[in-house]
Amino acid sequence: MNDQERALTTAAALSDWRDAERAAAVARRGRVAAEAAAAAALEAVEAAQATAAAAAATARAAESALQSAALAEASAARTAAAARTIVQSTNADLADATTDVSMSDVAEAEAQERYRQAARQAQGRSDDNPASGRSREP
């Protein structure tokens, strides 16, 4: 082997070495990019799992809210029914009280009339009695 062949061989070897270095550098950058992509994918999976858990919690909360609303609606319906019953009962009590007042007014008027009649009769007896000192005739 002469110096020229050796020089070409050395030059070729150096060129091969540089090509290999570039390929290794590209491969290392590719590996770093792949590692970053894998880490990002792992974070995306974790984020997706967290989002799914949050969505499930939100769904459970919405279901609880719906159940609470249904219970509140049923309670309101029972309260309204109870209020209607109370109103009907109160109206019946009012009607009874009104009847009692009317009957009491009639009884009072009758008693007053009986008193007037008794007073007139008593007045008539005293007017007819000469011992009373009064006379109907002048």
Buried (B, 14 or more C-beta within 10 A) or exposed (E): EEEEEEEEEEEEEEEEEEEEEEEEEEEEEEEEEEEEEEEEEEEEEEEEEEEEEEEEEEEEEEEEEEEEEEEEEEEEEEEEEEEEEEEEEEEEEEEEEEEEEEEEEEEEEEEEEEEEEEEEEEEEEEEEEEEEEEEEEE
